[in-house]
Amino acid sequence: MQFGHGVGLEIHEGPILSPRSEKILKAGMVIANEPGIYLPGRFGIRIEDTVLITENGYEVLTKSTKDYCILK
């Protein structure tokens, strides 16, 4: 199970983020955090954020709302 990846010159690159990953994230790295849920035969959804790893934690670079909305 993967829930994200690095972002750099390519939009999808290492490190791969998963519970089994042994990669240590360092300040200056940019990652895509992509948790999702998929119901076979019905639908799936993924909420994606781009995140900068900082010396003191992280900064979410994506400014879109996470509020529930209905698209018509």
C-alpha positions as CSV (number, residue, x, y, z in Angstrom):
1,M,0.0,0.0,0.0
2,Q,1.4,3.4,-1.1
3,F,0.1,6.7,0.2
4,G,2.4,9.1,-1.5
5,H,5.7,9.9,-3.4
6,G,8.3,12.4,-3.9
7,V,7.9,15.4,-6.2
8,G,10.8,17.0,-8.1
9,L,11.7,17.2,-11.7
10,E,9.2,14.5,-12.3
11,I,5.8,14.6,-10.6
12,H,6.1,11.0,-9.6
13,E,9.5,10.1,-8.2
14,G,11.1,8.7,-5.1
15,P,10.8,8.3,-2.2
16,I,7.8,6.1,-2.3
17,L,5.8,6.7,0.9
18,S,4.3,3.6,2.5
19,P,4.2,1.9,5.9
20,R,7.1,-0.4,4.8
21,S,9.3,2.4,3.6
22,E,12.6,2.9,5.5
23,K,13.3,6.3,3.8
24,I,13.8,9.2,6.2
25,L,12.3,12.4,4.9
26,K,14.6,15.4,5.2
27,A,14.1,19.2,5.2
28,G,13.7,20.6,1.7
29,M,12.0,17.5,0.3
30,V,8.7,17.9,-1.4
31,I,6.2,15.0,-1.3
32,A,2.7,14.3,-2.5
33,N,0.5,12.9,0.3
34,E,-2.3,10.9,-1.4
35,P,-4.5,8.9,0.9
36,G,-7.5,7.3,-0.8
37,I,-10.3,4.9,-0.5
38,Y,-11.6,2.7,-3.3
39,L,-14.8,0.6,-3.3
40,P,-14.5,-2.0,-6.1
41,G,-17.2,-1.6,-8.7
42,R,-18.5,1.6,-7.2
43,F,-16.0,4.5,-6.9
44,G,-12.8,5.8,-5.4
45,I,-11.5,9.1,-4.1
46,R,-8.1,10.4,-3.3
47,I,-7.4,13.7,-1.4
48,E,-3.9,14.9,-2.5
49,D,-1.7,17.5,-0.8
50,T,1.7,18.7,-1.8
51,V,3.9,19.0,1.3
52,L,7.3,20.6,2.0
53,I,9.3,18.9,4.7
54,T,10.9,21.6,6.9
55,E,13.4,21.6,9.8
56,N,10.6,21.7,12.3
57,G,8.0,19.5,10.6
58,Y,6.1,20.3,7.4
59,E,4.2,22.9,5.4
60,V,1.2,22.0,3.3
61,L,1.6,23.8,0.0
62,T,-1.8,22.9,-1.4
63,K,-4.3,25.6,-0.4
64,S,-7.6,23.9,-1.6
65,T,-10.4,23.3,0.8
66,K,-11.2,19.9,2.2
67,D,-14.8,20.8,2.8
68,Y,-17.5,18.4,1.6
69,C,-19.1,19.5,-1.7
70,I,-21.5,18.0,-4.2
71,L,-20.6,18.4,-7.9
72,K,-23.5,18.6,-10.3
